[in-house]
């Protein structure tokens, strides 16, 4: 190693990031690596001790312009700590022009067929006018859906307005009734008793807005107005506005584009997948085509079209394929029918020929899409940043270095799906725990076994997507020898 002092070394190869590499000197010069050395972007840093660094002799951490810190050596620990919120806000990777062109050609050759296949699938599977969406009326014949505002929690306070019902009413519905002012329909302006079921009655308060059903046949029970639901437009809209403002305020343009990507993906779910499934199309085909369309829209709208995002998209496709295979095997091997709750049974009775077991498989795939996209974007970014920081790294070392970050990501996300499903199924878990039954038998009962298999399948797909994405990104990088400084 040369003497201390002199000008900072720079990678002279065109297309490599311009990084100032400063060795941390602790007493005598040592050939041992220093895992926590920080580098600043090449800029006017003022006067400082300048120490040349022989290529490959010390480990350094380089900051590629526009990127978060990434270890410049695959063996380096992710010293700043990795969390699930790994930064996805990355600028363009500084690659050699010929390598960038090569990567674009290879990725285009892989992605364009996927795009064409997705478009063909959308055309072939697009639901026709015979779709069952909206085919069943919400209200029975002769009933009307109205709005009302609670004025009192005591039904006796509106006895004057409901007095005309005396003599023809048994009062059976008045025990759990509240007084509410009718805001629409034939009874607008009247304050009438509204029956609210006991499970919804305890949260009622004066001023709450209700959806009520005007049912003339219910007059004999004490009131023609029966509770349907609470109205929630204002609080839900307020939360949506706060969410949008915070995303844009914190993440700026990238956050706005992410929300736009979410809206586009939601549009695919609402206007294609749901109608197509109800139209009798193959659930597996609809899910594969819909998932590809959702990921193409969400990834490219949110992150832009680039080498990194396209690599992440391919990793997501690999994760989806793995998850589909695992879910098909898991539901079949565990003899899961999908017909374990009232909603599924009702759906089977209304939609002729629908396969609840395949529908369960499709739900597992859709549930894993968001987390899959998160980890693949992170992994693709990690590998390309490692390559940009040190183009001489072999594909094996790029894979190893990427996986050192991937393992941190696995550690922080391995419980994400488990907790999400546990929270969703909490009432089911509590109900099952009341039964005097062995724990194993409870866990393997149909309803809970579905959630366990769903969690395991999605988690396995998530874990396997990380090495798959890392391998794809490493395979696309072209190793270039960097001449040593003299």
Secondary structure as the mmCIF struct_conf table of DSSP 4:
data_model
#
loop_
_struct_conf.conf_type_id
_struct_conf.id
_struct_conf.beg_label_comp_id
_struct_conf.beg_label_asym_id
_struct_conf.beg_label_seq_id
_struct_conf.end_label_comp_id
_struct_conf.end_label_asym_id
_struct_conf.end_label_seq_id
STRN STRN1 UNK A 4 UNK A 5
BEND BEND1 UNK A 6 UNK A 6
HELX_LH_PP_P HELX_LH_PP_P1 UNK A 7 UNK A 9
BEND BEND2 UNK A 13 UNK A 13
TURN_TY1_P TURN_TY1_P1 UNK A 14 UNK A 15
BEND BEND3 UNK A 16 UNK A 16
STRN STRN2 UNK A 19 UNK A 19
BEND BEND4 UNK A 27 UNK A 28
BEND BEND5 UNK A 32 UNK A 32
TURN_TY1_P TURN_TY1_P2 UNK A 35 UNK A 36
STRN STRN3 UNK A 41 UNK A 41
BEND BEND6 UNK A 42 UNK A 43
BEND BEND7 UNK A 47 UNK A 47
STRN STRN4 UNK A 51 UNK A 51
TURN_TY1_P TURN_TY1_P3 UNK A 55 UNK A 57
BEND BEND8 UNK A 58 UNK A 58
STRN STRN5 UNK A 61 UNK A 62
TURN_TY1_P TURN_TY1_P4 UNK A 65 UNK A 66
BEND BEND9 UNK A 67 UNK A 67
STRN STRN6 UNK A 70 UNK A 71
BEND BEND10 UNK A 72 UNK A 73
TURN_TY1_P TURN_TY1_P5 UNK A 74 UNK A 75
BEND BEND11 UNK A 76 UNK A 76
TURN_TY1_P TURN_TY1_P6 UNK A 79 UNK A 80
TURN_TY1_P TURN_TY1_P7 UNK A 84 UNK A 85
HELX_RH_AL_P HELX_RH_AL_P1 UNK A 97 UNK A 125
TURN_TY1_P TURN_TY1_P8 UNK A 129 UNK A 130
TURN_TY1_P TURN_TY1_P9 UNK A 133 UNK A 134
BEND BEND12 UNK A 136 UNK A 136
BEND BEND13 UNK A 138 UNK A 139
TURN_TY1_P TURN_TY1_P10 UNK A 141 UNK A 142
STRN STRN7 UNK A 144 UNK A 152
BEND BEND14 UNK A 153 UNK A 153
HELX_RH_3T_P HELX_RH_3T_P1 UNK A 155 UNK A 158
TURN_TY1_P TURN_TY1_P11 UNK A 159 UNK A 162
HELX_RH_3T_P HELX_RH_3T_P2 UNK A 163 UNK A 165
TURN_TY1_P TURN_TY1_P12 UNK A 166 UNK A 168
TURN_TY1_P TURN_TY1_P13 UNK A 172 UNK A 173
TURN_TY1_P TURN_TY1_P14 UNK A 175 UNK A 176
STRN STRN8 UNK A 177 UNK A 182
BEND BEND15 UNK A 184 UNK A 185
TURN_TY1_P TURN_TY1_P15 UNK A 186 UNK A 189
STRN STRN9 UNK A 191 UNK A 195
HELX_RH_AL_P HELX_RH_AL_P2 UNK A 198 UNK A 201
TURN_TY1_P TURN_TY1_P16 UNK A 202 UNK A 203
TURN_TY1_P TURN_TY1_P17 UNK A 206 UNK A 207
STRN STRN10 UNK A 209 UNK A 214
HELX_RH_3T_P HELX_RH_3T_P3 UNK A 216 UNK A 221
TURN_TY1_P TURN_TY1_P18 UNK A 222 UNK A 222
BEND BEND16 UNK A 224 UNK A 224
STRN STRN11 UNK A 225 UNK A 230
HELX_RH_AL_P HELX_RH_AL_P3 UNK A 233 UNK A 268
HELX_RH_PI_P HELX_RH_PI_P1 UNK A 269 UNK A 273
HELX_RH_AL_P HELX_RH_AL_P4 UNK A 274 UNK A 278
TURN_TY1_P TURN_TY1_P19 UNK A 279 UNK A 280
HELX_RH_AL_P HELX_RH_AL_P5 UNK A 283 UNK A 303
BEND BEND17 UNK A 305 UNK A 306
HELX_RH_AL_P HELX_RH_AL_P6 UNK A 307 UNK A 333
TURN_TY1_P TURN_TY1_P20 UNK A 334 UNK A 335
BEND BEND18 UNK A 338 UNK A 338
BEND BEND19 UNK A 341 UNK A 341
HELX_RH_AL_P HELX_RH_AL_P7 UNK A 342 UNK A 350
BEND BEND20 UNK A 351 UNK A 351
TURN_TY1_P TURN_TY1_P21 UNK A 352 UNK A 353
HELX_RH_AL_P HELX_RH_AL_P8 UNK A 356 UNK A 389
TURN_TY1_P TURN_TY1_P22 UNK A 391 UNK A 392
HELX_RH_AL_P HELX_RH_AL_P9 UNK A 395 UNK A 413
TURN_TY1_P TURN_TY1_P23 UNK A 414 UNK A 415
HELX_RH_AL_P HELX_RH_AL_P10 UNK A 416 UNK A 424
TURN_TY1_P TURN_TY1_P24 UNK A 425 UNK A 425
HELX_RH_AL_P HELX_RH_AL_P11 UNK A 426 UNK A 433
TURN_TY1_P TURN_TY1_P25 UNK A 434 UNK A 434
BEND BEND21 UNK A 435 UNK A 435
HELX_RH_AL_P HELX_RH_AL_P12 UNK A 439 UNK A 443
TURN_TY1_P TURN_TY1_P26 UNK A 444 UNK A 444
BEND BEND22 UNK A 445 UNK A 445
HELX_RH_AL_P HELX_RH_AL_P13 UNK A 446 UNK A 476
HELX_LH_PP_P HELX_LH_PP_P2 UNK A 483 UNK A 485
#
